[in-house]
């Protein structure tokens, strides 16, 4: 069984639906814009920028606000940003509160 390829078929693939949700989180008295992005309704990624608008980090998945705040605190303290580092930040005294 061979499949027929039609050269006159000019249909395009549907454009992916990309959704951005922006919000500002205040950590240690500074505002950090956080953008959550998803594609076609699936969990995507989030990005965090510093107060000057420079990209700090991007992580896949979707985490709770408290975990993102702990990651921002870990980044500001000079640590690598990951779930283990954010957990260590919480043990050091980070509360995960948006202040």
BAFI-3210 file (N, C-alpha, C; in Angstrom, 3 decimals, decimal comma, padded with zeros to 6 digits):
// residues 99
n [1|2|3|4|5|6|7|8|9|10|11|12|13|14|15|16|17|18|19|20|21|22|23|24|25|26|27|28|29|30|31|32|33|34|35|36|37|38|39|40|41|42|43|44|45|46|47|48|49|50|51|52|53|54|55|56|57|58|59|60|61|62|63|64|65|66|67|68|69|70|71|72|73|74|75|76|77|78|79|80|81|82|83|84|85|86|87|88|89|90|91|92|93|94|95|96|97|98|99]
n.u [000,825|000,810|001,228|-000,366|001,076|000,106|000,944|-000,346|-001,600|-001,857|-002,237|-001,747|-000,156|-001,908|-001,539|000,324|-001,238|-000,153|000,115|000,633|001,142|001,563|003,022|003,975|006,314|007,262|010,250|012,384|012,006|012,192|010,919|010,116|009,502|007,505|006,898|004,623|004,345|002,464|001,726|-000,676|-002,409|-000,955|001,336|003,982|006,572|008,351|009,601|011,917|012,682|015,062|014,836|015,711|014,981|016,496|017,076|016,875|016,494|015,156|012,765|011,436|008,085|005,506|005,407|004,411|003,701|005,107|007,318|008,612|009,293|011,138|013,102|013,885|014,967|017,101|018,607|019,279|020,856|023,074|023,096|022,740|019,813|017,433|015,296|016,322|018,102|016,305|014,872|016,859|017,167|014,755|015,130|017,184|015,801|014,055|010,721|008,920|006,980|005,310|006,435]
n.v [-001,167|001,958|005,383|008,258|011,221|014,455|017,061|019,422|020,167|022,597|023,118|024,499|023,788|024,071|027,064|027,149|027,675|030,009|031,052|033,714|034,620|037,254|038,547|040,430|039,817|040,558|040,476|040,572|043,336|044,175|044,327|041,661|040,693|037,996|035,615|033,323|030,745|028,896|026,326|025,449|024,741|023,062|022,430|024,666|026,747|029,008|032,319|034,548|037,894|040,451|043,562|045,475|044,436|042,455|039,077|036,580|033,771|030,768|028,261|024,996|023,717|024,302|026,037|026,639|029,926|030,440|028,722|029,779|032,288|031,478|030,457|032,800|034,161|032,425|032,733|035,454|035,384|034,192|031,517|028,519|027,921|025,706|022,994|021,770|023,734|025,798|024,629|024,496|027,237|027,812|026,441|027,944|030,144|031,389|032,217|031,951|033,741|036,352|039,457]
n.w [000,000|-001,023|-000,221|-001,416|-002,452|-002,599|-004,568|-005,047|-002,755|-000,506|002,176|005,420|008,502|011,593|013,515|016,509|019,662|021,728|025,018|027,193|030,527|032,531|035,503|038,396|040,901|044,184|045,795|048,495|048,556|045,913|042,565|040,427|037,222|036,187|033,759|032,678|030,369|028,058|025,673|023,406|025,495|027,141|029,873|030,092|030,365|032,553|032,955|034,506|035,145|035,984|037,940|036,062|033,673|032,522|031,586|034,021|034,684|033,165|033,477|032,944|033,090|035,575|038,467|041,890|043,194|045,592|045,425|043,205|044,216|046,175|044,461|043,128|045,313|045,917|043,574|043,706|045,977|044,935|044,300|042,319|040,364|041,132|042,089|044,391|045,349|045,857|047,905|049,834|050,240|051,469|053,865|054,920|055,741|054,055|053,396|051,373|051,025|049,335|049,449]
ca.u [000,000|001,577|000,470|-000,284|001,473|-000,488|001,766|-001,186|-002,204|-001,089|-002,723|-000,718|-000,430|-002,473|-000,590|000,181|-001,794|000,775|-000,507|001,552|000,522|002,589|002,745|005,168|006,488|008,180|011,111|013,385|011,737|012,374|009,923|010,637|008,453|007,474|006,023|004,307|004,009|002,002|001,457|-001,799|-003,011|-000,059|002,263|005,130|007,745|008,238|010,843|012,011|013,594|015,423|014,131|016,135|014,441|017,426|016,653|017,608|016,476|013,963|012,607|010,279|007,057|004,787|005,549|003,638|004,352|006,045|008,550|009,291|009,890|012,340|014,120|014,408|015,835|018,325|019,375|019,813|021,912|024,216|023,002|022,120|018,368|016,861|014,398|017,113|018,608|015,180|014,569|017,890|016,853|013,666|015,696|017,983|014,959|013,089|009,386|008,083|005,954|005,505|006,397]
ca.v [000,000|003,192|006,587|009,240|012,560|015,430|018,260|020,617|020,384|023,686|023,414|024,767|023,263|025,129|027,796|026,777|028,703|030,316|031,936|034,298|035,229|038,046|039,159|040,925|039,326|041,379|039,657|041,429|044,732|044,474|043,715|040,754|040,221|036,557|035,285|031,903|030,508|027,548|026,160|024,542|024,298|022,195|023,122|025,098|027,196|030,348|033,078|035,601|038,985|041,320|044,851|046,219|043,772|041,439|037,720|035,918|032,343|030,166|026,876|024,316|023,332|025,375|025,891|027,564|031,217|030,358|028,089|030,731|033,288|030,872|030,390|034,160|034,421|031,643|033,352|036,718|035,032|033,666|030,071|027,989|027,823|024,390|022,684|021,514|025,004|026,535|023,996|024,958|028,624|027,793|026,017|029,057|031,207|031,900|031,772|031,763|034,773|037,479|040,656]
ca.w [000,000|-001,099|000,091|-002,489|-002,023|-003,517|-004,624|-005,129|-001,439|000,109|003,524|006,420|009,838|012,434|014,353|017,920|020,526|022,804|025,995|028,169|031,703|033,188|036,794|039,075|042,262|044,953|046,649|049,149|048,236|044,483|041,689|039,410|036,311|035,921|032,633|032,489|028,977|027,731|024,255|023,146|026,747|027,914|030,756|029,308|031,077|033,096|032,928|035,509|034,782|037,106|037,849|034,869|032,485|032,029|031,888|035,093|034,406|032,577|033,916|032,367|034,042|036,237|039,907|042,699|043,400|046,714|044,949|042,322|045,100|046,751|043,400|042,936|046,456|045,742|042,487|044,213|046,921|044,199|044,126|041,109|040,563|040,928|043,206|045,598|045,842|046,422|049,189|050,766|050,555|052,434|055,140|055,431|056,305|053,089|053,770|050,190|050,998|048,416|050,315]
c.u [000,872|000,662|000,691|000,064|000,948|000,324|000,934|-001,905|-001,344|-001,611|-001,542|-001,137|-001,006|-001,399|-000,771|-000,355|-000,871|000,124|000,555|000,735|001,636|002,102|004,056|005,174|007,529|008,926|012,208|013,233|011,936|011,333|010,593|009,479|008,597|006,475|005,870|003,810|003,556|001,667|000,385|-002,375|-002,153|000,836|003,513|006,322|007,441|009,606|010,760|013,043|013,910|014,714|014,536|015,614|015,357|016,948|017,531|017,677|015,137|013,931|011,385|009,314|006,371|004,834|004,639|004,430|005,395|007,370|009,324|009,961|011,161|013,453|014,719|015,356|017,146|019,210|020,037|020,952|023,130|024,212|022,432|020,627|017,891|015,996|015,169|017,616|017,493|014,782|015,596|017,627|015,739|014,182|016,516|017,117|013,999|011,710|008,517|006,990|006,312|005,339|006,622]
c.v [001,233|004,384|007,586|010,591|013,536|016,717|019,542|020,914|021,400|024,054|023,616|024,138|024,388|025,766|027,363|027,957|028,894|031,344|032,394|034,897|035,930|038,514|039,560|040,381|040,197|040,478|040,565|042,892|045,124|043,716|042,895|040,312|038,721|036,314|033,784|031,731|029,070|027,508|025,091|023,947|023,383|023,036|023,452|025,446|028,549|030,998|034,195|036,612|039,809|042,675|045,706|045,607|042,723|040,054|037,130|034,419|031,940|028,713|026,282|023,926|024,550|025,113|026,883|028,846|031,156|029,729|029,017|031,818|032,739|030,765|031,772|034,505|033,673|032,269|034,631|036,458|034,414|032,168|029,723|027,812|026,445|024,079|022,424|022,815|025,839|025,943|024,413|026,401|028,687|027,387|027,141|030,196|031,800|031,350|031,475|032,782|035,841|038,739|041,912]
c.w [000,000|-000,842|-001,032|-001,891|-003,062|-003,463|-004,671|-003,801|-000,682|001,494|004,471|007,737|010,686|013,313|015,812|018,725|021,722|023,724|026,982|029,310|032,472|034,554|037,422|040,498|042,949|045,934|047,189|048,740|046,780|043,672|040,599|038,514|036,030|034,805|032,547|031,061|028,793|026,249|024,080|024,430|027,591|028,810|029,968|030,174|031,702|033,065|033,959|035,029|036,018|036,944|036,642|033,584|031,884|032,472|032,990|034,818|033,815|033,034|033,248|033,473|034,625|037,726|040,621|042,901|044,510|046,282|044,027|043,152|045,734|045,711|043,135|044,080|046,361|044,668|042,973|045,189|046,239|044,013|042,763|041,389|040,161|042,131|044,492|046,208|046,460|047,771|050,235|051,178|051,591|053,822|055,765|055,965|055,305|053,405|052,555|050,100|049,978|049,250|049,510]
res [x|x|x|x|x|x|x|x|x|x|x|x|x|x|x|x|x|x|x|x|x|x|x|x|x|x|x|x|x|x|x|x|x|x|x|x|x|x|x|x|x|x|x|x|x|x|x|x|x|x|x|x|x|x|x|x|x|x|x|x|x|x|x|x|x|x|x|x|x|x|x|x|x|x|x|x|x|x|x|x|x|x|x|x|x|x|x|x|x|x|x|x|x|x|x|x|x|x|x]
***
